[in-house]
Amino acid sequence: MILCVAVCSLRCDLLSPAVEENGELVFFTSFERDADTSGWQGYGLTLRNEAPPNGGNRSLAVSGGCLWPHGQFSLKALSEDSRLILRCQGRNLATGGGVSLEIPGNYGRGIHITVQDTVWRAYESTDTLFCPKGSSLNLVLGAGGIVWSAMLVDLIEIRRVR
């Protein structure tokens, strides 16, 4: 209980990014610091001075065209079998975008959030992703394809559900 209160009272910029294998939280980032984009790959990512309520001061702008993904972050292998959900805050800036969680090599069989609202909204995946012990994960961001698009994302978290 004390640990929960302590973690909940920390500012987003102190938690970002976090990996906690022993609890429910597997990954969290709020993009408050430049270092929060460390390890991300892609061509369509920039930090923006806009965030959802209680989201700090900044978020990640994601935009792009045909080349996919626009952004990707690879997480280390999990130490136990896990059933996962994906959460984030998002805001559509054009025609929307999405946030996906996948096991490498299983393209299209992950969980996905579609960011459509033009105001900040909390999103949560409707499905869970089973990740076997020893499997790594890719967090994939995209906005656009044949037609250019853009979105803002913040407070991305991956949680283990029991």
C-alpha positions in Angstrom: 0.0 0.0 0.0 2.8 2.4 0.9 4.6 1.6 -2.3 1.4 2.2 -4.3 0.9 5.6 -2.7 4.6 6.5 -3.3 4.5 5.5 -6.9 1.1 7.3 -7.5 2.5 10.5 -6.0 5.5 10.7 -8.3 5.4 13.1 -11.2 5.2 11.6 -14.7 8.6 12.9 -15.6 10.2 10.9 -12.8 8.5 7.6 -13.9 9.3 7.9 -17.5 10.3 5.4 -19.0 9.9 2.6 -16.4 10.2 -1.1 -16.6 8.9 -3.0 -13.6 8.9 -6.8 -14.0 7.8 -7.7 -10.5 4.4 -5.8 -10.6 1.6 -5.1 -12.9 3.3 -2.3 -14.7 5.6 -3.6 -17.5 6.3 -0.3 -19.3 5.4 3.4 -18.9 6.5 6.6 -20.5 5.2 10.2 -20.6 7.7 11.9 -22.9 8.5 14.6 -20.5 12.2 14.5 -21.1 14.2 14.3 -24.3 15.7 11.0 -22.9 12.2 9.5 -23.1 12.6 9.1 -26.8 15.8 7.2 -26.3 15.6 3.7 -27.9 12.7 4.7 -30.2 13.2 4.1 -33.9 11.4 5.7 -36.8 11.1 8.8 -38.9 7.8 10.3 -37.8 8.4 11.2 -34.1 8.8 14.6 -32.4 8.1 15.9 -29.0 5.4 18.5 -28.7 4.6 21.0 -25.9 1.1 19.7 -25.4 -0.2 17.0 -23.1 -3.5 15.6 -21.8 -4.8 16.6 -18.3 -2.5 15.2 -15.7 0.0 14.2 -18.4 2.8 16.7 -17.7 3.8 19.2 -20.3 4.8 17.2 -23.4 3.6 14.4 -25.6 4.9 12.6 -28.7 3.7 13.7 -32.1 3.5 10.8 -34.6 3.1 11.4 -38.3 4.0 9.8 -41.6 3.2 8.4 -44.9 3.7 5.1 -46.7 6.8 3.8 -44.9 5.8 1.9 -41.8 6.1 2.0 -38.8 6.5 5.7 -38.0 7.8 4.8 -34.6 8.8 1.6 -32.8 10.2 0.8 -29.4 11.6 -2.7 -28.6 11.2 -4.0 -25.0 13.4 -6.7 -23.5 12.2 -10.3 -23.1 9.7 -10.8 -20.3 10.8 -13.1 -17.4 7.4 -14.8 -17.1 4.4 -15.7 -19.2 2.2 -12.6 -19.3 -1.2 -11.5 -20.5 -0.9 -7.8 -21.4 -3.1 -4.8 -22.1 -2.1 -1.5 -23.7 -3.2 1.9 -22.5 -2.4 5.5 -23.6 -3.8 9.0 -24.0 -4.2 10.1 -27.6 -5.4 12.9 -29.7 -6.1 12.8 -33.5 -4.5 15.7 -35.4 -5.5 14.7 -39.0 -7.1 11.3 -39.9 -5.9 9.5 -36.8 -3.4 6.8 -36.1 -2.7 3.8 -33.8 -0.6 2.3 -31.1 0.1 -1.5 -31.3 1.8 -4.0 -29.1 3.3 -7.1 -30.9 5.6 -10.0 -30.4 8.3 -9.8 -33.1 7.6 -12.1 -36.0 3.8 -12.2 -35.3 2.9 -9.1 -37.3 -0.8 -8.4 -37.2 -1.5 -10.6 -34.2 -0.9 -8.1 -31.5 -3.2 -5.7 -29.7 -4.1 -2.3 -31.1 -5.6 1.0 -30.1 -7.0 3.4 -32.7 -6.7 7.1 -31.9 -9.6 8.9 -33.5 -10.9 11.6 -31.2 -9.7 15.2 -31.8 -9.6 15.9 -28.1 -7.4 14.1 -25.6 -8.9 10.7 -24.6 -7.8 7.7 -22.6 -7.6 4.6 -24.6 -7.3 0.9 -23.6 -6.9 -2.2 -25.8 -10.1 -4.2 -25.8 -8.1 -7.5 -26.2 -5.1 -8.9 -24.3 -1.9 -10.1 -25.7 -0.3 -13.4 -24.5 3.4 -13.0 -24.3 5.3 -16.2 -23.5 8.3 -16.1 -21.1 11.4 -15.1 -23.0 9.6 -13.3 -25.7 10.3 -9.6 -26.4 7.8 -7.0 -27.5 7.5 -4.2 -30.0 5.5 -1.1 -29.2 4.5 0.3 -32.7 3.2 3.8 -33.5 1.7 4.9 -36.8 -0.4 7.7 -38.2 -0.9 7.7 -41.9 -0.1 5.4 -44.7 -1.1 6.1 -48.3 -2.6 9.4 -46.9 -0.5 11.4 -44.5 -1.9 11.7 -40.9 -0.8 12.7 -37.4 -1.6 12.1 -33.8 -0.4 12.9 -30.3 0.2 10.1 -27.7 1.2 10.3 -24.1 1.1 8.2 -20.9 1.7 5.0 -22.8 1.7 1.9 -20.5 1.8 -1.8 -20.8 0.2 -3.7 -17.9 0.2 -7.3 -16.9 -3.3 -8.6 -16.1 -4.0 -11.7 -14.0 
